[in-house]
Amino acid sequence: MVSDVPRLPALWDPAQRAFMDRHAATIHELASGFDAPLHLLFPERFARNVAAFQRTLAERRVTGRIYYAKKANKARCFARAAAETGIGIDVASAGEFGEALMAGVRGADIGVSGPEKASDLLRLAVHHDALVAVDSVDELDRLVAVGRQCGRVARVLLRMEPAAQRSSRFGLNPASFDSALALCASNRSTLSLEGLSFHLSGYGAQARCDQAGVAVRACMSARALDLAPGTIDIGGGFAMSYAAACDWAAFQTNHRPDDYHANKTFDGFYPYHSACTGAQMLDAILTGIPDGDSKPLADSLREHGLQLMLEPGRALLDQAGFTVFTVQGVKDRGDYGIATVNGTSFSVSEQWFASEFLPDPELLTAPNEPSEPPRMRAPYRACVGGASCLDSDMVTWRKVAFAQRPEAGDLLLYPNTAGYQMDSNESPFHELPLPPKLVVTLDGARPRWRVDRLSTLSGA
Ligand SMILES: *Cc1c(COP(=O)(O)O)cnc(C)c1O
């Protein structure tokens, strides 16, 4: 029954693959010691992802600043890695702002985005010299008031409504943009216009290149008003691959509703493979020619003395973490089973976008006691249910093809979950503990782990 079922083998970081092969006993010990699902984090990998983006900027001779979009993961270790690698952080709340400062990021390296930001957050930003991406004329008015109260100059980016995504609720439309420029021009003692920003949905390089072209031209109009914007912020949305091209293509052609528990269907999935990801996608944006221009974006930026700012979230977390659930038991349902784990689908956020996190989880079987009979190794399909009383709480609706039947005490390792999957929707529903985050270092003679922050444990 398992031979031609759709699979989506995950890409694993080789060092993490070796860690789970050689140190399965340690992972089992941690899972039972914490008695909860676990998120294992690898900040060294984050630093390597940062370096790849920086190399691209250097190769294309573009002055650039990377701001890690903090909402993609709440862990402290990544904010600290951002501070250590000297990049900035993009935040959207006072809580995230505080976390960034605590991690050692200077206020001047913090970018603040989000719509109609609370005045408290604006005040925090102005006091700490952070860069505020302003989303509306009303907000800009409030920022002028805050700047006056604080007796300080507010550093401003104007966020543009994407020319090709007019239904977005973010950004200033062309008319509001002109009013905002006029406000900047008439409030020079409280507002310093440092540049223009945008953040697009989707993962297209050319769309970002085109919008950057629009932003470069808008900078020129601002300069005509004797303002001095020097930055184009192209936001985030750098694609990431979770699976190989051929596997993702095969999966999409093969899977059918009856490959999912309850014949569940989904409107769409994250593109689990993209031909152009991360730093490579940045390169495509820089070497692309914006619509209506005649030269690559990188050339225009250099010519006009503009620096590029980018806000990757997910792409900096590529291969920077995975999630461990413990199987509590398995129910046979005829031609497949339901494995129930010790957590909920609130910890695999894709479910909350009415979608599913598709890369195959890895089964790490419990160590076999010498007194026990060896386990049968026959292929077995199972979906994965959460430990709650909700029918809809499925960690994986798909009937995953395992090499053998999972059993109580086995572990399911969900790959590459650091970007958005871990905590954006986590909930202590049913008083179940929130998964602790453990930072794992693999650069020494043996792996070492430490707790990222204890406050995520329920009741702590
Ligand atoms: C969420 C967000 C990002 C990060 O997006 P990714 O897809 O994780 O790269 C960057 N900028 C803004 C304004 C955002 O809202």
The ligand as an ORCA input file, in Angstrom:
! r2SCAN-3c Opt
* xyz 0 1
  C       6.860     39.702      7.625
  C       7.637     40.821      7.087
  C       8.934     40.597      6.617
  C       9.566     39.229      6.526
  O       8.990     38.429      5.540
  P       9.650     37.004      5.171
  O       8.698     36.422      4.200
  O       9.752     36.224      6.424
  O      10.986     37.283      4.582
  C       9.674     41.701      6.228
  N       9.152     42.958      6.255
  C       7.891     43.196      6.687
  C       7.380     44.581      6.684
  C       7.089     42.145      7.103
  O       5.848     42.368      7.524
*
